[in-house]
Amino acid sequence: MADWLILTITAVVILAIVVMIVKFRINPVVALVIGAAALGLATGMGATGTTETVMQGFGDIMLEVGLLIAWGVLMGSILNEMGAIRRLVDGLLRVFGPRGVPYALGLTLGTMLQSIFLDVLLVMSAPLARRMAPHLGKYGTAKLATAMAISLECGIVLMVPGVATLALAGLLSVPLGKMLIFGLIVIVPTIVISIAIMNVLLTRGLWKTDQDEQAMPEDAADTAAASAGTSVTAAPTDSEDGLIAGHGTRVGLLPHQVHQGTLRQHKEPNLFILFAPMLLALVLIATGAILEMVGLSSPTMDFLAAPVIALLIGLLGTSVVGRYTVGRKRVEGAVVDGFRESGQILILTGAGGSLAAVVAASGMGEILGKYFTAGSFAPLLTVWAIAAVLHIAVGSVSISAITAAGLLAPVAPQIGLDPVLIALAAGAGSLFLVHVTSNTFWLLQSMLGQTTKGTLKSCSLGVSVASVVALGCTLVLGIFI
């Protein structure tokens, strides 16, 4: 089949998926699988090849992130049940204020926590963001969803030890120390400027709350009303178990209840104790990444630092703290709700993996790579454009960044261009237009209570703005090195 025909078919299928979801309100999981099947058949994979690729894509994603998502959601569910998320939110609001929270959250996710696997970081921070949103006013969900999308995606390709950043540094023979320094120089202004731009757009008519957000739980609505200074009727007490209805959420998506007697009769434990198991899990994961970077290896540490084991340790520790703090019954209830919510997230993520697998199997990366060279355009603009086009078509930030950088790597010495600039430009381009082939897109959609249309604004547009800003920062940096 001709290359141009495969390109056209892929573009039409991706557009059709968006139309099915946004216009015809077809469930995203169904639309993604329909699109994957149609693409496979139309590009000549055949019935057997198409179905095998669809199932393989689903399975590969589950192999990578299935348990990670489950452990992260369950941990967040128990933390919310203990009131830990609520107390941390209050602390962030006190320190940074409503206007500063998106920037503080974005910079923390994009720089300090990049040793953590992206999906793990997302599922652990999403309940916190969902809880904070009502305190930021009408556009709270939009602002925090945008800040998370920008920071999470930028961190992968611009900040050591983001997975694609490490790959780019290795491909272009850039010392990790140098990549860390210049990546930090680019990512900080990129996150701040991009969030500021998007906040202006979101509050100037881009975001439609009734169309772009799913219905908030009652607790979030009450919190929003309280922060706006309006009166809220006291939540009724359940006569059977003495619970206050409508207070907090277990995973940021499901309403739950808080035991009134516990809150009144017992002093709340230190916030550090509540988060200690989760912090231990993060330290284990980060330690493993650092040891790998410096070339050290220990079987015991490799086992404990594996994300699936580290998070399991964190989950078990959080469960123990939860039983001591709020009791076994409430911890078990939080776990039930967590499993219910993680099921929805896993299915969406797997369907996105199915589509991405079919797109990759169609040979899009190889096809597009043949048509791009450094040419007569500015090298950094060229590598950015190559990465952007590859990402739109293939849907993988890492693959598009590495492919684009690889095309220009051989010519860097001849044209006198510092390889670190090629790495940063390729990373910036790979951020352009994160869309329905990305499992991050669907995680942000489901865990932050957005509609698909809303996620196209906060994630697709927001990260695209960051892509352009990062390119600008890289071009400015190129003047000095």
C-alpha positions in Angstrom: 0.0 0.0 0.0 1.3 3.5 -0.9 2.7 5.6 1.9 0.4 8.5 1.2 -2.6 6.2 1.5 -1.6 4.9 4.9 -1.0 8.4 6.1 -4.5 9.5 4.9 -6.2 6.5 6.4 -4.6 7.0 9.8 -5.5 10.7 9.8 -9.1 9.9 8.9 -9.4 7.2 11.6 -8.0 9.4 14.3 -10.4 12.2 13.3 -13.3 9.8 13.2 -12.6 8.6 16.7 -12.7 12.2 18.0 -15.9 12.8 16.1 -17.5 9.6 17.5 -16.7 10.6 21.1 -17.3 14.3 21.0 -20.2 14.6 18.4 -22.0 11.3 18.8 -21.3 10.6 22.5 -20.0 7.1 21.9 -18.2 5.7 24.9 -14.4 6.3 24.5 -13.5 2.7 25.0 -15.9 1.6 22.2 -14.8 4.4 19.9 -11.1 3.6 20.4 -11.5 -0.1 19.7 -13.7 0.6 16.6 -11.0 3.0 15.4 -8.2 0.5 16.0 -10.1 -2.3 14.2 -11.0 0.0 11.2 -7.4 1.2 10.9 -6.0 -2.4 10.9 -8.4 -3.6 8.3 -8.0 -0.5 6.1 -4.2 -0.7 6.1 -4.1 -4.4 5.1 -3.4 -6.2 8.4 -6.3 -8.6 7.8 -8.9 -9.8 10.2 -6.6 -12.0 12.2 -3.7 -9.5 12.3 -6.0 -6.7 13.3 -7.6 -8.5 16.2 -4.3 -9.9 17.4 -2.7 -6.4 17.4 -5.7 -4.9 19.2 -5.5 -7.5 21.9 -1.7 -7.3 22.1 -1.8 -3.6 22.5 -4.3 -3.9 25.3 -2.2 -6.5 27.0 1.1 -4.7 26.6 -0.3 -1.6 28.3 -1.7 -3.7 31.2 1.6 -5.4 31.5 3.3 -2.0 31.9 0.8 -0.1 34.1 -2.0 -2.4 35.2 -0.9 -3.1 38.7 0.7 0.3 39.0 -2.6 2.0 38.4 -4.4 -0.3 40.8 -1.9 0.2 43.6 -1.8 4.0 43.1 -5.6 4.3 43.0 -6.0 2.2 46.1 -3.4 4.1 48.0 -5.1 7.4 47.1 -8.4 6.0 48.1 -7.2 5.1 51.6 -5.4 8.4 52.0 -8.5 10.3 51.2 -10.5 8.1 53.6 -8.1 9.1 56.4 -8.4 12.8 55.5 -4.8 13.1 54.4 -5.6 14.6 51.0 -7.9 17.1 52.5 -5.2 18.2 55.0 -2.5 18.4 52.4 -4.8 20.5 50.2 -5.4 22.9 53.0 -1.6 23.2 53.5 -1.0 23.9 49.9 -3.7 26.5 49.8 -2.3 28.2 52.9 1.2 28.3 51.5 0.6 29.2 47.9 -2.9 30.6 47.7 -5.4 29.6 45.0 -3.6 31.4 42.3 -0.2 29.8 43.1 -1.4 26.2 43.5 -1.4 25.3 39.7 2.2 26.6 39.4 3.4 24.9 42.6 1.8 21.6 41.6 3.1 21.8 38.0 6.7 22.6 38.9 6.7 19.8 41.6 5.4 17.2 39.2 7.6 18.3 36.3 10.9 18.6 38.0 11.2 16.9 41.5 9.2 13.8 40.8 10.4 12.7 37.4 12.1 9.6 38.8 8.6 8.2 39.2 6.8 6.4 36.4 4.4 8.8 34.7 1.3 6.8 35.2 2.2 6.1 38.9 2.8 9.8 39.4 -0.5 10.7 37.7 -2.7 8.3 39.7 -1.1 9.3 43.0 -1.5 13.1 42.4 -4.9 13.1 40.6 -7.0 12.7 43.8 -5.1 15.6 45.4 -5.7 17.8 42.3 -9.4 16.8 42.2 -9.7 17.7 45.8 -8.0 21.1 45.3 -10.1 22.1 42.3 -13.1 23.5 44.1 -10.9 25.8 46.1 -9.7 27.5 42.9 -13.2 28.6 41.9 -15.2 28.0 38.7 -12.2 27.0 36.6 -10.4 25.0 39.2 -10.7 21.6 37.5 -9.6 23.2 34.2 -6.6 24.9 35.7 -5.3 21.9 37.6 -6.0 19.4 34.8 -4.0 21.7 32.5 -1.1 22.1 35.0 -0.9 18.4 35.5 -1.0 17.6 31.7 1.7 20.1 30.9 4.1 19.2 33.8 3.7 15.4 33.4 4.4 15.4 29.7 7.2 18.0 29.8 9.0 16.0 32.5 9.2 12.9 30.4 11.2 14.5 27.6 12.9 17.5 29.2 13.9 16.5 32.7 16.4 13.9 34.0 15.5 11.2 34.8 12.5 11.2 32.6 12.5 8.1 30.5 12.6 9.8 27.1 15.1 12.4 28.4 17.5 9.6 29.3 17.1 8.0 25.9 17.7 11.3 24.1 20.8 12.0 26.1 22.2 8.5 25.3 21.3 8.8 21.6 23.0 12.1 21.2 25.9 11.4 23.7 24.9 14.2 26.0 26.3 13.9 29.5 23.4 13.4 32.0 24.7 16.3 34.2 24.6 18.6 31.2 21.1 17.3 30.2 19.9 17.9 33.7 21.1 21.5 33.9 19.9 22.6 30.5 16.7 20.6 30.8 15.9 22.4 34.1 16.7 25.8 32.4 14.1 25.0 29.7 11.4 23.2 31.7 10.9 25.7 34.5 9.9 28.7 32.3 8.0 26.3 29.9 5.7 25.1 32.7 5.2 28.6 34.2 4.6 30.4 30.9 2.4 27.6 29.5 0.2 27.5 32.6 -0.1 31.2 32.6 -1.2 31.3 28.9 -3.7 28.5 29.4 -5.2 30.1 32.5 -5.9 33.2 30.5 -7.5 31.2 27.7 -9.5 29.0 30.0 -11.0 32.0 31.8 -11.7 34.0 28.7 -14.3 31.6 27.2 -12.4 28.5 26.2 -13.6 26.4 29.1 -17.4 25.6 29.3 -18.0 24.0 32.7 -21.3 22.4 31.7 -19.8 20.8 28.6 -16.2 20.1 29.6 -16.6 18.7 33.1 -18.5 15.7 34.5 -20.8 16.2 37.4 -18.9 16.9 40.6 -19.5 14.8 43.7 -21.6 16.6 46.3 -18.6 17.1 48.6 -16.7 19.0 45.9 -19.7 21.2 45.3 -20.0 21.9 49.0 -16.3 22.7 49.2 -16.6 25.1 46.3 -19.5 26.8 47.8 -17.8 27.2 51.1 -14.7 28.7 49.5 -16.9 31.1 47.6 -18.4 32.3 50.9 -21.8 30.9 50.4 -23.7 29.0 53.1 -23.9 25.2 53.0 -26.4 23.2 54.8 -24.8 20.8 57.3 -24.5 17.3 55.9 -27.0 14.9 57.4 -25.9 12.1 59.8 -26.7 8.6 58.8 -28.6 7.2 61.8 -27.4 3.7 61.2 -23.6 4.2 61.4 -23.2 7.8 62.5 -21.6 8.9 59.2 -21.6 12.4 57.7 -22.7 12.1 54.1 -21.1 13.9 51.3 -17.7 14.8 52.8 -14.6 14.0 50.8 -13.9 11.5 48.2 -12.1 8.2 48.4 -10.3 8.5 45.0 -11.3 11.9 44.0 -14.2 10.6 41.9 -16.5 8.7 44.2 -18.5 10.2 47.1 -17.9 8.7 50.5 -18.5 9.5 54.2 -16.5 10.5 57.2 -17.2 9.2 60.6 -18.2 12.1 62.8 -17.3 10.4 66.1 -13.8 9.7 64.9 -13.2 13.3 64.0 -14.5 14.6 67.3 -13.0 12.1 69.7 -9.5 11.5 68.3 -6.8 14.0 67.5 -5.8 13.8 63.9 -2.4 12.1 63.5 0.6 14.0 62.1 0.3 14.5 58.4 3.8 13.0 57.8 2.7 9.7 59.4 -0.2 9.5 57.0 2.0 10.0 53.9 5.0 8.1 55.2 4.3 4.8 53.4 3.7 6.7 50.1 6.8 8.7 50.6 8.7 5.5 51.3 7.5 4.1 48.0 8.6 7.2 46.1 12.0 7.1 47.8 12.5 3.5 46.8 11.5 4.2 43.2 13.8 7.3 43.0 16.7 5.4 44.6 16.4 2.7 42.0 16.4 5.2 39.2 19.5 7.0 40.6 21.4 3.7 41.1 20.6 2.7 37.5 21.8 6.1 36.3 25.2 5.7 38.0 25.6 2.1 37.0 25.2 0.4 40.4 23.1 -2.7 40.9 21.9 -4.7 43.8 19.4 -7.6 43.5 17.7 -6.6 46.8 17.5 -2.9 45.8 16.5 -3.8 42.3 13.6 -5.8 43.7 12.5 -3.2 46.3 12.8 -0.3 43.8 10.7 -1.9 41.1 7.7 0.4 40.9 5.2 -2.5 41.3 6.9 -3.7 44.5 7.6 -0.2 45.9 4.0 0.8 45.4 2.8 -2.4 47.0 4.9 -1.7 50.0 3.4 1.8 50.1 -0.1 0.4 49.8 0.4 -2.1 52.6 1.9 0.5 54.8 -0.9 3.0 54.1 -3.5 0.2 54.9 -1.8 -0.3 58.3 -1.8 3.4 59.1 -5.4 3.6 57.9 -6.6 0.7 60.2 -4.9 2.4 63.1 -6.4 5.9 62.2 -9.9 5.2 61.0 -10.5 1.5 61.5 -10.6 -1.7 59.5 -14.2 -1.2 58.2 -13.6 2.1 56.6 -10.3 1.0 55.1 -12.1 -2.0 53.5 -14.8 0.4 52.2 -12.1 2.6 50.6 -10.5 -0.4 49.0 -13.8 -1.5 47.5 -14.4 2.0 46.0 -10.8 2.1 44.8 -11.1 -1.2 42.9 -14.4 0.0 41.3 -12.7 3.2 40.1 -9.5 1.5 38.9 -11.5 -0.8 36.7 -12.8 2.1 34.7 -9.3 3.6 34.4 -7.7 0.3 33.3 -10.2 -0.3 30.6 -9.8 3.2 29.1 -6.0 2.9 29.3 -6.1 -0.5 27.6 -8.3 0.6 24.8 -5.9 3.5 24.1 -3.1 1.0 24.1 -4.9 -1.0 21.4 -5.2 1.9 19.1 -1.6 2.9 19.6 -0.4 -0.6 18.8 -2.3 -0.7 15.5 -1.0 2.7 14.6 2.6 1.5 15.3 2.0 -1.7 13.4 1.0 0.2 10.3 4.6 1.5 9.9 3.9 5.2 10.4 7.2 6.0 12.0 9.2 4.5 9.2 7.0 6.1 6.5 7.3 9.6 7.9 11.0 9.3 8.7 11.8 8.8 5.0 10.4 12.1 4.0 12.3 14.3 6.5 15.9 15.5 6.5 17.6 18.5 7.9 17.1 20.3 4.6 17.7 24.0 4.4 15.5 24.9 7.4 16.9 25.8 10.7 17.9 22.5 12.3 16.1 23.0 15.6 12.9 24.0 13.9 13.2 21.0 11.6 13.8 18.5 14.5 10.8 20.0 16.4 8.6 19.7 13.3 9.6 16.1 12.7 8.9 15.1 16.3 5.6 17.0 16.2 4.4 15.2 13.1 5.6 11.8 14.3 3.8 12.3 17.6 0.5 13.3 16.0 0.6 10.2 13.8 2.1 7.6 16.2 0.9 8.9 19.5 4.1 8.1 21.5 6.1 10.9 23.0 9.2 8.8 23.5 9.2 7.3 20.0 8.6 10.6 18.2 11.3 12.4 20.2 13.9 9.6 19.7 13.2 9.2 16.0 13.4 13.0 15.3 16.6 13.4 17.3 18.1 10.4 15.5 17.6 11.9 12.1 19.7 15.0 12.9 22.2 13.4 15.3 24.7 12.5 12.5 24.8 16.1 11.2 25.1 17.9 14.5 29.0 18.0 14.5 29.1 19.2 10.9 26.8 22.2 11.5 28.3 23.0 14.9 25.1 22.5 16.8 25.3 21.4 20.5 23.6 18.0 20.7 21.8 19.0 23.9 19.8 21.6 21.8 18.7 18.8 19.4 17.6 16.7 22.4 15.6 19.6 23.8 14.0 20.5 20.5 13.1 16.9 19.8 11.5 16.6 23.2 9.6 19.9 22.7 8.2 18.7 19.4 7.2 15.3 20.7 4.8 17.1 23.1 2.7 18.6 20.3 -1.0 17.5 20.2 -1.3 14.7 22.8 -4.5 13.1 21.8 -6.6 10.0 21.9 -3.8 7.5 21.3 -2.2 8.5 24.6 -3.1 6.6 27.8 -2.2 9.8 29.7 -5.0 11.5 27.9 -7.5 9.0 29.1 -6.1 8.9 32.6 -6.5 12.7 32.9 -10.0 12.5 31.4 -11.3 9.9 33.9 -9.4 10.8 37.0 -10.0 14.5 36.9 -13.7 14.4 36.0 -13.4 15.9 32.5 -15.4 15.1 29.5 -13.4 14.1 26.4 -14.1 17.5 24.9 -12.7 19.1 28.0 -9.6 16.9 27.9 -8.9 18.0 24.3 -8.7 21.5 25.7 -6.8 21.0 28.9 -4.4 18.2 27.7 -4.2 18.4 23.9 -4.2 22.2 23.7 -2.4 22.8 26.9 0.5 20.5 26.1 0.7 21.8 22.6 1.1 25.3 24.0 3.9 23.9 26.2 5.5 22.4 23.1 5.7 25.7 21.3 7.0 27.5 24.5 9.6 24.8 25.0 10.8 25.3 21.5 11.1 29.1 22.1 13.1 28.5 25.3 15.4 26.1 23.4 16.0 28.7 20.6 16.8 31.3 23.2 19.2 28.9 25.0 20.8 28.2 21.6 22.0 31.8 21.5 24.2 31.3 24.5 25.6 27.8 24.0 
